[in-house]
Amino acid sequence: MTKETGGQAFPHENHLSHRGMTLRDYFAARYMQAVCSAILTESKFAQTSEEDMFRLLQSICATAYLTADLMVEERAVKND
C-alpha cells in the first residue's frame, strides 16, 4: 500500500500483471457517482449547455480527487 494512492482497491493475487484501480481512484469514482447523480436529478441542469456541463464535470473531477486524497490520508492515519 502506498500513501499516495491507498494501494489497490480490489487486490487479487492472480492478477499481478494487471494492477487495476487504486483505492484513490475508487474513492474518486464513488464521489463522482454520488455528485453527478444528485446534479442530474436537478431539473435546472436540463437546459445546461454542453460547454457549461463540461466545465462543471471538470470541477467535479478535480474535487473528487481532492476528496479521495483526504480519504486516503485519513484512512492511513486511522490505520497507524
N, CA, C and O atoms as CSV, one atom per row, in Angstrom:
chain,resi,resn,atom,element,x,y,z
A,1,MET,N,N,0.840,-1.180,0.000
A,1,MET,CA,C,0.000,0.000,0.000
A,1,MET,C,C,0.884,1.242,0.000
A,1,MET,O,O,1.848,1.330,0.760
A,2,THR,N,N,0.550,2.189,-0.849
A,2,THR,CA,C,1.288,3.437,-0.855
A,2,THR,C,C,0.399,4.538,-0.309
A,2,THR,O,O,-0.823,4.496,-0.452
A,3,LYS,N,N,1.014,5.507,0.308
A,3,LYS,CA,C,0.248,6.605,0.899
A,3,LYS,C,C,-0.451,7.438,-0.169
A,3,LYS,O,O,-1.546,7.948,0.067
A,4,GLU,N,N,0.169,7.584,-1.346
A,4,GLU,CA,C,-0.389,8.434,-2.392
A,4,GLU,C,C,-1.697,7.886,-2.964
A,4,GLU,O,O,-2.593,8.657,-3.308
A,5,THR,N,N,-1.810,6.579,-3.065
A,5,THR,CA,C,-2.975,6.001,-3.733
A,5,THR,C,C,-3.838,5.147,-2.828
A,5,THR,O,O,-4.976,4.836,-3.179
A,6,GLY,N,N,-3.330,4.765,-1.687
A,6,GLY,CA,C,-4.080,3.881,-0.810
A,6,GLY,C,C,-3.932,2.425,-1.186
A,6,GLY,O,O,-4.543,1.562,-0.556
A,7,GLY,N,N,-3.132,2.131,-2.202
A,7,GLY,CA,C,-2.979,0.749,-2.652
A,7,GLY,C,C,-4.089,0.353,-3.608
A,7,GLY,O,O,-4.861,1.197,-4.062
A,8,GLN,N,N,-4.164,-0.915,-3.905
A,8,GLN,CA,C,-5.163,-1.419,-4.853
A,8,GLN,C,C,-6.544,-1.483,-4.196
A,8,GLN,O,O,-6.669,-1.849,-3.027
A,9,ALA,N,N,-7.573,-1.125,-4.958
A,9,ALA,CA,C,-8.936,-1.158,-4.443
A,9,ALA,C,C,-9.432,-2.589,-4.315
A,9,ALA,O,O,-10.125,-2.923,-3.355
A,10,PHE,N,N,-9.087,-3.422,-5.263
A,10,PHE,CA,C,-9.545,-4.806,-5.268
A,10,PHE,C,C,-8.368,-5.727,-5.549
A,10,PHE,O,O,-8.295,-6.319,-6.626
A,11,PRO,N,N,-7.446,-5.860,-4.599
A,11,PRO,CA,C,-6.263,-6.685,-4.851
A,11,PRO,C,C,-6.634,-8.150,-5.031
A,11,PRO,O,O,-7.533,-8.672,-4.372
A,12,HIS,N,N,-5.924,-8.790,-5.932
A,12,HIS,CA,C,-6.161,-10.203,-6.194
A,12,HIS,C,C,-4.838,-10.827,-6.585
A,12,HIS,O,O,-4.177,-10.353,-7.509
A,13,GLU,N,N,-4.452,-11.865,-5.905
A,13,GLU,CA,C,-3.143,-12.471,-6.105
A,13,GLU,C,C,-2.917,-12.987,-7.519
A,13,GLU,O,O,-1.773,-13.011,-7.971
A,14,ASN,N,N,-3.939,-13.391,-8.221
A,14,ASN,CA,C,-3.792,-13.981,-9.556
A,14,ASN,C,C,-3.690,-12.939,-10.662
A,14,ASN,O,O,-3.514,-13.304,-11.824
A,15,HIS,N,N,-3.794,-11.680,-10.343
A,15,HIS,CA,C,-3.784,-10.631,-11.366
A,15,HIS,C,C,-2.611,-9.685,-11.155
A,15,HIS,O,O,-2.789,-8.468,-11.097
A,16,LEU,N,N,-1.422,-10.242,-11.042
A,16,LEU,CA,C,-0.248,-9.422,-10.767
A,16,LEU,C,C,0.133,-8.525,-11.937
A,16,LEU,O,O,0.699,-7.453,-11.722
A,17,SER,N,N,-0.160,-8.933,-13.170
A,17,SER,CA,C,0.210,-8.121,-14.323
A,17,SER,C,C,-0.778,-6.983,-14.565
A,17,SER,O,O,-0.426,-5.986,-15.197
A,18,HIS,N,N,-1.985,-7.115,-14.081
A,18,HIS,CA,C,-2.988,-6.068,-14.244
A,18,HIS,C,C,-3.337,-5.529,-12.866
A,18,HIS,O,O,-4.066,-6.161,-12.102
A,19,ARG,N,N,-2.809,-4.361,-12.564
A,19,ARG,CA,C,-2.948,-3.814,-11.217
A,19,ARG,C,C,-4.334,-3.268,-10.920
A,19,ARG,O,O,-4.718,-3.213,-9.752
A,20,GLY,N,N,-5.087,-2.870,-11.908
A,20,GLY,CA,C,-6.428,-2.356,-11.663
A,20,GLY,C,C,-6.411,-0.965,-11.057
A,20,GLY,O,O,-5.388,-0.281,-11.064
A,21,MET,N,N,-7.550,-0.560,-10.535
A,21,MET,CA,C,-7.670,0.776,-9.974
A,21,MET,C,C,-7.141,0.818,-8.547
A,21,MET,O,O,-7.134,-0.179,-7.825
A,22,THR,N,N,-6.703,2.001,-8.176
A,22,THR,CA,C,-6.231,2.198,-6.811
A,22,THR,C,C,-7.418,2.548,-5.922
A,22,THR,O,O,-8.509,2.850,-6.405
A,23,LEU,N,N,-7.186,2.501,-4.638
A,23,LEU,CA,C,-8.218,2.899,-3.698
A,23,LEU,C,C,-8.567,4.367,-3.905
A,23,LEU,O,O,-9.726,4.758,-3.765
A,24,ARG,N,N,-7.583,5.170,-4.235
A,24,ARG,CA,C,-7.806,6.594,-4.527
A,24,ARG,C,C,-8.754,6.750,-5.711
A,24,ARG,O,O,-9.684,7.556,-5.663
A,25,ASP,N,N,-8.521,5.980,-6.777
A,25,ASP,CA,C,-9.411,6.021,-7.940
A,25,ASP,C,C,-10.824,5.594,-7.562
A,25,ASP,O,O,-11.804,6.198,-8.001
A,26,TYR,N,N,-10.920,4.562,-6.755
A,26,TYR,CA,C,-12.225,4.044,-6.334
A,26,TYR,C,C,-12.986,5.098,-5.525
A,26,TYR,O,O,-14.169,5.341,-5.765
A,27,PHE,N,N,-12.294,5.722,-4.565
A,27,PHE,CA,C,-12.942,6.769,-3.773
A,27,PHE,C,C,-13.407,7.915,-4.670
A,27,PHE,O,O,-14.521,8.415,-4.514
A,28,ALA,N,N,-12.558,8.331,-5.607
A,28,ALA,CA,C,-12.916,9.427,-6.511
A,28,ALA,C,C,-14.115,9.053,-7.380
A,28,ALA,O,O,-15.013,9.870,-7.586
A,29,ALA,N,N,-14.130,7.842,-7.882
A,29,ALA,CA,C,-15.238,7.393,-8.731
A,29,ALA,C,C,-16.551,7.365,-7.957
A,29,ALA,O,O,-17.589,7.778,-8.474
A,30,ARG,N,N,-16.506,6.881,-6.731
A,30,ARG,CA,C,-17.734,6.834,-5.925
A,30,ARG,C,C,-18.227,8.239,-5.597
A,30,ARG,O,O,-19.431,8.492,-5.591
A,31,TYR,N,N,-17.299,9.150,-5.323
A,31,TYR,CA,C,-17.664,10.541,-5.071
A,31,TYR,C,C,-18.341,11.126,-6.309
A,31,TYR,O,O,-19.402,11.745,-6.217
A,32,MET,N,N,-17.708,10.919,-7.477
A,32,MET,CA,C,-18.264,11.449,-8.716
A,32,MET,C,C,-19.635,10.873,-9.003
A,32,MET,O,O,-20.532,11.587,-9.449
A,33,GLN,N,N,-19.802,9.588,-8.750
A,33,GLN,CA,C,-21.094,8.945,-8.976
A,33,GLN,C,C,-22.183,9.601,-8.134
A,33,GLN,O,O,-23.269,9.892,-8.635
A,34,ALA,N,N,-21.899,9.828,-6.874
A,34,ALA,CA,C,-22.885,10.437,-5.983
A,34,ALA,C,C,-23.208,11.872,-6.387
A,34,ALA,O,O,-24.376,12.258,-6.441
A,35,VAL,N,N,-22.178,12.655,-6.668
A,35,VAL,CA,C,-22.387,14.062,-7.011
A,35,VAL,C,C,-23.106,14.190,-8.354
A,35,VAL,O,O,-24.058,14.961,-8.475
A,36,CYS,N,N,-22.660,13.445,-9.354
A,36,CYS,CA,C,-23.299,13.516,-10.675
A,36,CYS,C,C,-24.747,13.058,-10.611
A,36,CYS,O,O,-25.611,13.639,-11.268
A,37,SER,N,N,-25.015,12.043,-9.842
A,37,SER,CA,C,-26.380,11.564,-9.689
A,37,SER,C,C,-27.264,12.646,-9.079
A,37,SER,O,O,-28.387,12.872,-9.530
A,38,ALA,N,N,-26.748,13.307,-8.055
A,38,ALA,CA,C,-27.513,14.378,-7.409
A,38,ALA,C,C,-27.731,15.546,-8.360
A,38,ALA,O,O,-28.824,16.110,-8.412
A,39,ILE,N,N,-26.706,15.908,-9.106
A,39,ILE,CA,C,-26.806,17.045,-10.029
A,39,ILE,C,C,-27.772,16.751,-11.166
A,39,ILE,O,O,-28.594,17.597,-11.520
A,40,LEU,N,N,-27.679,15.571,-11.733
A,40,LEU,CA,C,-28.507,15.248,-12.896
A,40,LEU,C,C,-29.985,15.108,-12.551
A,40,LEU,O,O,-30.826,15.135,-13.449
A,41,THR,N,N,-30.318,14.959,-11.284
A,41,THR,CA,C,-31.728,14.904,-10.899
A,41,THR,C,C,-32.327,16.295,-10.743
A,41,THR,O,O,-33.542,16.442,-10.609
A,42,GLU,N,N,-31.477,17.313,-10.761
A,42,GLU,CA,C,-31.943,18.700,-10.673
A,42,GLU,C,C,-32.450,19.143,-12.045
A,42,GLU,O,O,-31.723,19.066,-13.036
A,43,SER,N,N,-33.674,19.595,-12.096
A,43,SER,CA,C,-34.264,19.986,-13.380
A,43,SER,C,C,-33.580,21.197,-14.001
A,43,SER,O,O,-33.642,21.375,-15.218
A,44,LYS,N,N,-32.930,22.032,-13.196
A,44,LYS,CA,C,-32.293,23.225,-13.750
A,44,LYS,C,C,-31.115,22.891,-14.658
A,44,LYS,O,O,-30.687,23.747,-15.432
A,45,PHE,N,N,-30.581,21.679,-14.589
A,45,PHE,CA,C,-29.460,21.295,-15.436
A,45,PHE,C,C,-29.918,20.739,-16.783
A,45,PHE,O,O,-29.086,20.450,-17.642
A,46,ALA,N,N,-31.198,20.590,-16.974
A,46,ALA,CA,C,-31.704,20.064,-18.240
A,46,ALA,C,C,-31.378,20.989,-19.412
A,46,ALA,O,O,-31.173,20.524,-20.533
A,47,GLN,N,N,-31.332,22.284,-19.156
A,47,GLN,CA,C,-31.075,23.259,-20.220
A,47,GLN,C,C,-29.623,23.759,-20.227
A,47,GLN,O,O,-29.309,24.740,-20.902
A,48,THR,N,N,-28.744,23.089,-19.482
A,48,THR,CA,C,-27.342,23.499,-19.409
A,48,THR,C,C,-26.630,23.190,-20.722
A,48,THR,O,O,-26.794,22.115,-21.298
A,49,SER,N,N,-25.842,24.147,-21.177
A,49,SER,CA,C,-25.110,23.937,-22.431
A,49,SER,C,C,-24.045,22.855,-22.242
A,49,SER,O,O,-23.625,22.563,-21.122
A,50,GLU,N,N,-23.630,22.281,-23.342
A,50,GLU,CA,C,-22.605,21.230,-23.296
A,50,GLU,C,C,-21.298,21.778,-22.725
A,50,GLU,O,O,-20.614,21.099,-21.958
A,51,GLU,N,N,-20.959,23.002,-23.102
A,51,GLU,CA,C,-19.726,23.620,-22.614
A,51,GLU,C,C,-19.780,23.847,-21.098
A,51,GLU,O,O,-18.814,23.568,-20.387
A,52,ASP,N,N,-20.912,24.352,-20.617
A,52,ASP,CA,C,-21.055,24.565,-19.170
A,52,ASP,C,C,-21.058,23.243,-18.412
A,52,ASP,O,O,-20.499,23.153,-17.319
A,53,MET,N,N,-21.679,22.229,-18.980
A,53,MET,CA,C,-21.705,20.921,-18.335
A,53,MET,C,C,-20.300,20.332,-18.284
A,53,MET,O,O,-19.929,19.694,-17.299
A,54,PHE,N,N,-19.514,20.544,-19.346
A,54,PHE,CA,C,-18.138,20.065,-19.369
A,54,PHE,C,C,-17.320,20.744,-18.267
A,54,PHE,O,O,-16.557,20.082,-17.563
A,55,ARG,N,N,-17.476,22.064,-18.115
A,55,ARG,CA,C,-16.767,22.784,-17.048
A,55,ARG,C,C,-17.187,22.292,-15.673
A,55,ARG,O,O,-16.353,22.146,-14.779
A,56,LEU,N,N,-18.468,22.039,-15.503
A,56,LEU,CA,C,-18.960,21.514,-14.233
A,56,LEU,C,C,-18.348,20.145,-13.939
A,56,LEU,O,O,-17.931,19.882,-12.812
A,57,LEU,N,N,-18.294,19.278,-14.944
A,57,LEU,CA,C,-17.711,17.952,-14.755
A,57,LEU,C,C,-16.214,18.024,-14.462
A,57,LEU,O,O,-15.702,17.230,-13.673
A,58,GLN,N,N,-15.504,18.968,-15.088
A,58,GLN,CA,C,-14.085,19.162,-14.770
A,58,GLN,C,C,-13.918,19.522,-13.304
A,58,GLN,O,O,-13.021,19.014,-12.632
A,59,SER,N,N,-14.768,20.385,-12.818
A,59,SER,CA,C,-14.717,20.792,-11.417
A,59,SER,C,C,-15.035,19.618,-10.487
A,59,SER,O,O,-14.397,19.450,-9.448
A,60,ILE,N,N,-16.014,18.819,-10.867
A,60,ILE,CA,C,-16.368,17.650,-10.062
A,60,ILE,C,C,-15.210,16.657,-10.022
A,60,ILE,O,O,-14.915,16.089,-8.971
A,61,CYS,N,N,-14.557,16.447,-11.159
A,61,CYS,CA,C,-13.412,15.525,-11.204
A,61,CYS,C,C,-12.292,15.993,-10.290
A,61,CYS,O,O,-11.730,15.203,-9.531
A,62,ALA,N,N,-11.969,17.277,-10.362
A,62,ALA,CA,C,-10.902,17.818,-9.517
A,62,ALA,C,C,-11.261,17.667,-8.044
A,62,ALA,O,O,-10.425,17.266,-7.233
A,63,THR,N,N,-12.493,17.984,-7.703
A,63,THR,CA,C,-12.950,17.864,-6.318
A,63,THR,C,C,-12.980,16.410,-5.878
A,63,THR,O,O,-12.690,16.103,-4.721
A,64,ALA,N,N,-13.328,15.518,-6.789
A,64,ALA,CA,C,-13.376,14.094,-6.454
A,64,ALA,C,C,-12.006,13.592,-6.026
A,64,ALA,O,O,-11.894,12.854,-5.048
A,65,TYR,N,N,-10.961,13.987,-6.752
A,65,TYR,CA,C,-9.621,13.527,-6.396
A,65,TYR,C,C,-9.078,14.226,-5.148
A,65,TYR,O,O,-8.318,13.622,-4.392
A,66,LEU,N,N,-9.451,15.475,-4.923
A,66,LEU,CA,C,-9.074,16.127,-3.667
A,66,LEU,C,C,-9.733,15.416,-2.492
A,66,LEU,O,O,-9.102,15.187,-1.461
A,67,THR,N,N,-10.995,15.072,-2.655
A,67,THR,CA,C,-11.722,14.345,-1.617
A,67,THR,C,C,-11.121,12.965,-1.406
A,67,THR,O,O,-10.946,12.526,-0.270
A,68,ALA,N,N,-10.804,12.283,-2.497
A,68,ALA,CA,C,-10.195,10.953,-2.398
A,68,ALA,C,C,-8.847,11.022,-1.691
A,68,ALA,O,O,-8.524,10.148,-0.885
A,69,ASP,N,N,-8.057,12.054,-1.985
A,69,ASP,CA,C,-6.771,12.214,-1.307
A,69,ASP,C,C,-6.966,12.356,0.203
A,69,ASP,O,O,-6.226,11.768,0.992
A,70,LEU,N,N,-7.963,13.136,0.592
A,70,LEU,CA,C,-8.251,13.292,2.016
A,70,LEU,C,C,-8.711,11.973,2.636
A,70,LEU,O,O,-8.347,11.655,3.768
A,71,MET,N,N,-9.505,11.216,1.900
A,71,MET,CA,C,-9.983,9.929,2.410
A,71,MET,C,C,-8.830,8.949,2.591
A,71,MET,O,O,-8.755,8.254,3.604
A,72,VAL,N,N,-7.931,8.893,1.607
A,72,VAL,CA,C,-6.770,8.004,1.696
A,72,VAL,C,C,-5.889,8.425,2.871
A,72,VAL,O,O,-5.407,7.583,3.629
A,73,GLU,N,N,-5.684,9.733,3.013
A,73,GLU,CA,C,-4.860,10.245,4.102
A,73,GLU,C,C,-5.479,9.907,5.461
A,73,GLU,O,O,-4.784,9.446,6.367
A,74,GLU,N,N,-6.765,10.135,5.595
A,74,GLU,CA,C,-7.443,9.828,6.855
A,74,GLU,C,C,-7.422,8.345,7.151
A,74,GLU,O,O,-7.273,7.938,8.303
A,75,ARG,N,N,-7.569,7.544,6.127
A,75,ARG,CA,C,-7.517,6.084,6.291
A,75,ARG,C,C,-6.147,5.650,6.800
A,75,ARG,O,O,-6.046,4.765,7.649
A,76,ALA,N,N,-5.097,6.274,6.280
A,76,ALA,CA,C,-3.744,5.947,6.721
A,76,ALA,C,C,-3.536,6.333,8.183
A,76,ALA,O,O,-2.892,5.601,8.935
A,77,VAL,N,N,-4.077,7.475,8.583
A,77,VAL,CA,C,-3.964,7.918,9.976
A,77,VAL,C,C,-4.690,6.943,10.908
A,77,VAL,O,O,-4.174,6.588,11.968
A,78,LYS,N,N,-5.866,6.524,10.511
A,78,LYS,CA,C,-6.660,5.596,11.329
A,78,LYS,C,C,-6.020,4.234,11.431
A,78,LYS,O,O,-6.199,3.534,12.428
A,79,ASN,N,N,-5.261,3.841,10.391
A,79,ASN,CA,C,-4.636,2.518,10.383
A,79,ASN,C,C,-3.255,2.503,11.026
A,79,ASN,O,O,-2.662,1.437,11.191
A,80,ASP,N,N,-2.736,3.679,11.394
A,80,ASP,CA,C,-1.404,3.727,12.038
A,80,ASP,C,C,-1.488,3.408,13.521
A,80,ASP,O,O,-0.468,3.404,14.210
